Amino acid sequence: MRSSPGSWAVVAGSSEGLGAAFARALASHGFNLILLARRPQPLEALAAELREARSIETRAVPCDLGSPDMGQRLCEAMSGIEVELGVYNAAYSFVGPLLDKPLEEALRVVDVNIRGPLQFVHAVAPGMVARGHGGLVLMSSIAGLQGAPHLAAYAASKAFNIVLGESLWAELKPKGVDVVVSCAGAIRTPGYLKTATKDAPGTLDPQQVAEQTLAALGKGPRVIPGGTNKLAAFLLTRMLTRRGAISMMGSSTTALQAPSA
């Protein structure tokens, strides 16, 4: 990951938590930033903070990342600039048995976690391919490595992102574009802290995940931040039967609860 004077990066889902950590890490490397998120107030606050602290340019773009026109909004925001690096961090999730939730909740997962990254890639990657260099980061999860009871829709969407990222790594590497998909474990984000009764083994701070993920660009296709999470992924995919892996993941998700109203 290198920036030259005037380099731009775009971070989707950047108003708080891991997305904000990505934004701060990229700003520290000198990147100008396009920041996308649904809530305008924290997004504008982060953009102002980074402009002042790092003397960079920022463009805050409040938008619903699951909306059908998100890609168009992003293309408009990129007008006149060349984006060197794109990070799709946004995700939507709910905790509980799938059939206990309205269908609309599961479709929201599809919109943000599947439609969103597809729109993002189609908006950001063509310019990188045309210039012969660039980088893409897609955030996934250890939950996407096998079934995850009580996180069924979320885990399925993260499995999609793993396969999408690995496929793009092979397709775009010959064109000069690095791709890495980050399979994170639990992260101390505001959303996680609302649902977790205690830290899961291997829980990391957002800045740790952002730094380890960005450091893996060019070494893809996949990175798993944190030693404990690497061990867990090895057990889930190499040592346990599929049934055993699902059972182990189910034991972990029982530590989650629906956020209070």
C-alpha positions as CSV (number, residue, x, y, z in Angstrom):
1,M,0.0,0.0,0.0
2,R,1.6,3.2,-1.2
3,S,0.3,6.7,-1.7
4,S,1.7,9.4,-3.9
5,P,0.8,13.1,-3.6
6,G,-2.8,13.5,-4.5
7,S,-3.7,9.8,-4.2
8,W,-7.3,9.0,-3.3
9,A,-9.0,6.1,-1.5
10,V,-12.7,5.4,-0.9
11,V,-14.0,3.7,2.3
12,A,-17.6,2.5,2.3
13,G,-19.2,2.2,5.8
14,S,-16.8,4.7,7.3
15,S,-18.8,6.7,9.9
16,E,-17.6,4.6,13.0
17,G,-16.0,1.4,14.1
18,L,-13.9,-0.5,11.6
19,G,-14.7,1.8,8.7
20,A,-13.5,4.8,10.6
21,A,-10.4,2.9,11.6
22,F,-9.7,2.2,7.9
23,A,-10.2,5.9,7.1
24,R,-7.8,7.0,9.8
25,A,-5.2,4.4,8.8
26,L,-5.3,5.5,5.1
27,A,-5.2,9.2,6.1
28,S,-2.1,8.5,8.1
29,H,-0.5,7.1,4.9
30,G,-1.4,10.4,3.1
31,F,-4.4,9.3,1.1
32,N,-7.2,11.8,0.4
33,L,-10.5,10.2,1.2
34,I,-14.0,9.7,-0.1
35,L,-16.1,8.5,2.9
36,L,-19.4,6.8,2.4
37,A,-22.0,5.9,5.1
38,R,-25.7,6.2,5.8
39,R,-25.5,8.7,8.7
40,P,-24.4,12.1,7.7
41,Q,-23.5,13.6,11.1
42,P,-20.8,11.2,12.2
43,L,-19.6,11.0,8.6
44,E,-19.1,14.7,8.3
45,A,-17.4,14.8,11.7
46,L,-14.9,12.2,10.7
47,A,-14.2,14.0,7.4
48,A,-13.6,17.3,9.2
49,E,-11.4,15.5,11.8
50,L,-9.1,14.0,9.2
51,R,-8.9,17.1,7.1
52,E,-7.6,19.0,10.1
53,A,-5.4,16.3,11.6
54,R,-3.8,15.0,8.4
55,S,-4.1,18.0,6.0
56,I,-5.8,15.9,3.4
57,E,-8.8,16.4,1.2
58,T,-12.0,14.6,2.1
59,R,-15.4,14.1,0.4
60,A,-18.2,12.9,2.7
61,V,-21.0,11.2,0.8
62,P,-24.0,10.3,2.9
63,C,-25.9,7.5,1.2
64,D,-27.6,4.2,1.9
65,L,-25.1,1.6,0.8
66,G,-27.8,-0.9,0.1
67,S,-29.7,1.3,-2.3
68,P,-29.8,0.6,-6.0
69,D,-28.2,3.9,-6.9
70,M,-25.3,3.7,-4.5
71,G,-22.9,2.9,-7.3
72,Q,-24.1,5.9,-9.3
73,R,-23.7,8.2,-6.2
74,L,-20.1,6.9,-5.8
75,C,-19.3,7.5,-9.4
76,E,-20.5,11.1,-9.1
77,A,-18.3,11.5,-5.9
78,M,-15.3,10.2,-7.8
79,S,-15.7,12.7,-10.6
80,G,-12.4,14.4,-11.6
81,I,-10.2,12.1,-9.4
82,E,-8.5,8.8,-9.7
83,V,-9.2,6.4,-6.8
84,E,-6.2,4.2,-6.1
85,L,-7.7,2.1,-3.3
86,G,-11.2,1.0,-2.4
87,V,-12.4,-0.5,0.9
88,Y,-15.9,-2.0,1.2
89,N,-16.5,-2.4,4.9
90,A,-20.2,-1.8,5.3
91,A,-22.3,-4.6,6.6
92,Y,-25.8,-5.2,8.0
93,S,-26.7,-8.0,10.4
94,F,-29.2,-9.2,12.9
95,V,-28.9,-11.9,15.6
96,G,-31.4,-14.7,16.0
97,P,-33.0,-17.6,14.2
98,L,-33.7,-16.6,10.6
99,L,-37.4,-17.4,10.6
100,D,-37.9,-15.4,13.8
101,K,-37.2,-12.2,11.8
102,P,-39.2,-10.6,9.0
103,L,-38.1,-11.4,5.4
104,E,-37.3,-7.7,5.0
105,E,-34.4,-8.0,7.5
106,A,-32.8,-10.7,5.5
107,L,-33.3,-8.8,2.2
108,R,-31.6,-5.8,3.9
109,V,-28.6,-8.1,4.5
110,V,-28.6,-8.9,0.8
111,D,-28.8,-5.3,-0.2
112,V,-25.9,-4.0,2.0
113,N,-23.7,-7.1,2.1
114,I,-24.0,-8.4,-1.5
115,R,-25.6,-5.8,-3.7
116,G,-23.4,-3.1,-2.1
117,P,-20.0,-4.6,-2.8
118,L,-21.0,-5.5,-6.3
119,Q,-21.9,-1.9,-7.0
120,F,-18.8,-0.7,-5.3
121,V,-16.5,-2.9,-7.4
122,H,-18.2,-1.9,-10.6
123,A,-17.8,1.8,-9.7
124,V,-14.2,1.7,-8.4
125,A,-12.3,-1.1,-10.2
126,P,-12.7,-0.1,-13.9
127,G,-10.5,3.0,-13.5
128,M,-7.9,1.0,-11.7
129,V,-7.8,-1.6,-14.5
130,A,-7.6,1.2,-17.1
131,R,-4.5,2.7,-15.2
132,G,-3.0,-0.7,-14.5
133,H,-2.7,-0.3,-10.8
134,G,-4.8,-0.1,-7.6
135,G,-6.2,-2.1,-4.7
136,L,-9.5,-3.4,-3.4
137,V,-10.3,-4.6,0.1
138,L,-13.5,-6.5,0.8
139,M,-14.4,-7.2,4.5
140,S,-15.7,-10.6,5.2
141,S,-15.9,-12.7,8.4
142,I,-14.9,-16.0,9.9
143,A,-18.7,-16.5,10.1
144,G,-18.6,-17.0,6.3
145,L,-16.4,-20.0,6.4
146,Q,-19.3,-22.3,7.5
147,G,-22.8,-22.2,8.7
148,A,-23.4,-19.8,11.7
149,P,-26.6,-20.5,13.6
150,H,-28.3,-17.2,14.7
151,L,-26.3,-15.3,12.0
152,A,-27.6,-17.3,9.0
153,A,-28.2,-14.4,6.5
154,Y,-25.1,-12.5,7.6
155,A,-22.8,-15.6,7.4
156,A,-24.2,-16.5,4.0
157,S,-23.5,-12.9,2.7
158,K,-20.0,-13.1,4.1
159,A,-19.4,-16.4,2.3
160,F,-20.4,-14.6,-0.9
161,N,-17.8,-11.9,-0.2
162,I,-15.1,-14.5,0.4
163,V,-15.7,-16.1,-3.0
164,L,-16.1,-12.7,-4.7
165,G,-12.9,-11.4,-3.3
166,E,-10.9,-14.5,-4.1
167,S,-12.3,-14.5,-7.7
168,L,-11.5,-10.9,-8.2
169,W,-8.0,-11.4,-6.9
170,A,-7.4,-13.9,-9.7
171,E,-9.1,-11.8,-12.3
172,L,-7.6,-8.5,-11.5
173,K,-4.0,-9.4,-10.4
174,P,-2.8,-9.7,-14.1
175,K,-4.3,-6.2,-14.7
176,G,-2.2,-4.7,-11.9
177,V,-5.0,-4.5,-9.2
178,D,-4.4,-6.1,-5.9
179,V,-7.4,-7.6,-4.1
180,V,-7.6,-8.9,-0.6
181,V,-10.6,-10.2,1.3
182,S,-10.4,-9.9,5.1
183,C,-12.0,-12.6,7.2
184,A,-12.2,-11.0,10.6
185,G,-13.4,-12.4,13.9
186,A,-15.1,-10.4,16.5
187,I,-14.2,-6.6,16.5
188,R,-14.9,-4.1,19.3
189,T,-17.1,-1.9,17.2
190,P,-20.2,-0.1,18.6
191,G,-22.4,-2.6,16.9
192,Y,-20.6,-5.6,18.4
193,L,-20.6,-4.1,21.8
194,K,-24.4,-3.7,21.7
195,T,-24.9,-7.5,21.0
196,A,-22.0,-9.2,22.8
197,T,-22.3,-10.1,26.5
198,K,-18.5,-10.6,26.7
199,D,-15.5,-10.6,24.3
200,A,-15.3,-13.6,22.2
201,P,-11.8,-15.3,22.0
202,G,-9.6,-13.4,19.6
203,T,-11.7,-10.1,19.7
204,L,-9.6,-7.3,18.2
205,D,-9.8,-3.5,18.2
206,P,-10.8,-1.9,14.9
207,Q,-7.4,-0.3,14.3
208,Q,-5.7,-3.7,14.6
209,V,-8.0,-5.2,11.9
210,A,-7.6,-2.2,9.6
211,E,-3.8,-2.2,9.9
212,Q,-3.4,-6.0,9.4
213,T,-5.8,-6.0,6.5
214,L,-4.2,-3.1,4.6
215,A,-0.8,-4.7,5.2
216,A,-2.0,-7.8,3.4
217,L,-2.7,-6.0,0.1
218,G,-0.5,-7.6,-2.5
219,K,-0.3,-10.8,-0.4
220,G,-3.9,-12.0,-1.1
221,P,-6.3,-13.4,-1.7
222,R,-7.3,-13.8,1.9
223,V,-6.2,-12.5,5.3
224,I,-7.4,-13.4,8.8
225,P,-6.4,-10.7,11.3
226,G,-5.2,-12.0,14.7
227,G,-3.4,-15.1,15.7
228,T,-6.3,-16.6,17.7
229,N,-8.6,-16.1,14.7
230,K,-6.1,-17.7,12.3
231,L,-6.1,-20.8,14.7
232,A,-9.9,-20.8,14.8
233,A,-10.2,-20.6,11.0
234,F,-7.7,-23.5,10.8
235,L,-9.8,-25.6,13.2
236,L,-13.1,-24.8,11.4
237,T,-11.8,-25.5,7.9
238,R,-9.1,-28.1,8.3
239,M,-9.5,-30.0,11.5
240,L,-13.2,-30.3,12.2
241,T,-16.0,-32.0,10.2
242,R,-18.5,-29.6,8.6
243,R,-21.0,-30.6,11.4
244,G,-18.4,-29.9,14.0
245,A,-17.5,-26.5,12.5
246,I,-21.2,-25.5,12.5
247,S,-21.6,-26.6,16.1
248,M,-18.5,-24.7,17.2
249,M,-19.7,-21.6,15.4
250,G,-23.1,-22.0,17.1
251,S,-21.5,-22.1,20.5
252,S,-19.8,-18.8,19.7
253,T,-23.0,-17.0,18.5
254,T,-24.8,-17.9,21.7
255,A,-22.7,-15.1,23.3
256,L,-24.6,-12.6,21.1
257,Q,-28.0,-11.2,21.9
258,A,-30.3,-8.8,20.1
259,P,-29.6,-5.2,21.0
260,S,-32.1,-3.6,23.4
261,A,-34.6,-1.1,21.9
